[in-house]
């Protein structure tokens, strides 16, 4: 098996291992600690009345969430638009992580390295034979691994963006109530 093929297989295995989607365990958080964690972010709320809503949190007050509802499983009770959701209805808050660029960076670096090595080998072989007949093929083969690496990295980043962060609302401790 050629070293280039071994490297490509290692790249695919590494990128595919990153794509495991996980739902994080719920982190216990008191209502008082919520504001910096969720203000201005898009959240999914499975409410205690059986409704699920998705929207962007504007602010967290001591008794309610101010949210712009984008989706609702019960549009009569919780219609789209600005709304105030009482704290008593909220027991869990989930949100997706923002996509990163780690996969694109690593995929681009590995694909670029394969491109440079492959183009060097092909150019060395061509120079032994003389002429410029294979320059187009060398250029294509030099760009393809970098493009494949970037594409696989982008794919990995998109899948990782579906990881969730969940907060379970717990009663405030005595020190926080003062």
N, C-alpha and C positions, 0 to 999 in steps of 0.2 A: 504494500500500500504506500502510495507516495506521501511525502511529508505535507504537501499542500492539501491533499484529501483528508489526512489526519487532522490538520488544523481546522478545516472546514467542519468536520464532524464535531470537534471540540467546541467550535463556535455555536453550532446548532444546539448541542446538548446544554451548554451554559445558558444560552438565551431561553431555551424552553424551560429550564429549571426556575428561571425568574418569573415565568408567567403563571405560576400557581396563584390562583385568586384565593385570598383568605378573608374571612370576616373576623375582625378583631373581637376579642372578648370585650364585654361591656365594662368600661371603667366607671367605678362609682364616683359620682360628683354631686356636691350639694348645689342647690339652686343658686346660692350666692356666688359660686365659682363658675357658673355657666357663661356669663357675659363675654369674657375674653376668649372663650373657646368657640363660641358659635355666632357672635354678633357679626353681621355682614356676610355670613356663609349660607350656602344652600343646604338645607337639611330635609330629612324625612322623619316624620313624627307619627308613630302608631299611637293614636290617642286612646285614653281609657274608655271613651264612649264607643269604641269599635271603629272609628273613622281613621283613615290614614291620610295625611296631608304632606305635600312637598312644597317647599317655598324657601324664600330668603328671609333670614331673621334680621329685622331692623334693630331691635333692642330687647333687653331682658330687664323687666321691672321686678320688684320683690314678689309680685302676685301674678304676673302674666308674661307671655311672649308677644311682642309685636312682630308680625310676620306678613310678608306678601305671599299669599297662597297662589301657587301655580297649578297644582293638581290636588284633587280631593276625591276620596272615594264616596263622599256624601255631599254633593254640591248644595243641597238644601240647608244642611246644618252648618257646613263650612264652605261657602262659595269662594270662587276665585277673587283675588284682590286683597287689599289691606285688611288685616284682622288682628284681633287680640284673643289669644288662647290662654285661658286660665291655667295657672300652674297645677291645679288639681287634676287637669286632664292629661298632663305630661308625666310619663314615667320613664320613657326612653327617648333618646335623640340619636339619630344616625346621620352620618354624612360621608360622602366619598372623598378620598384623598385626591389632591390635585396631581395631574400627571407630571412625572419628572422627565429628565433627559438623560438619565444614567444609561439606559439601553442604547439610545442613539449614539452617545459618546463612546461607549465600549464597542458597539457594533461597528462604528465608523473607524475606530482605531484598529481593530482586528482586521476588518475588511481592507483598510488602507495598507496595513502591513502585508497582507496577502497580495494586494495589488502590486506593491513595490517589489516584493520578492519575485512574484510571477513575471512581471514585466522585465525585471533584470535578467532572469533566466532565459526568457524568450528572446530578449535583445541580444544576449550573449550568444545564443545559438544562431540567431540570424546573422550576426556579424561574422561568424565563422564561414558562412556561405556567401556573404557579400550581397550587395544590392539592397533595395528598399521595398521589395515586393511584399514583405509581411508587416509593414508598419501599421496598416489599418487594423489588422488582426491583433497585433500587440497592443495597440491603443484600446481596442474594445475589451480585450482580456484584462487590461490593466484597470479599467474603470469598473467592470462588472463586479468584482468582489467587494469593492468599496460600496457600491450601490446596494448590493445584497446585504452587506453588513448594516448599513444605515436603515434599510427597510426592515430587517429583522429586529433591530434595536427599537425602531419606531413602534413596531407591532408589540414588542415586549412592554414598552412604556404605556401604550394604550390599555393593555390588559391589566397592568398593575394599577392603573387609574381606577379600576373597579373595586379596589380594596376599600373597606369601610372602617370608619371609626365610630364606635357607639359609646354613648354615655348613659348610665343608669342613674336616675335621680335618687339621692338618698337624703334622709333628714340631716339638717345642719347640726354640727356638734355644739355643745354648750358654749364654747369659746366664740363661735361664729355668730351666735344669736345675740350677743351683747351689743 
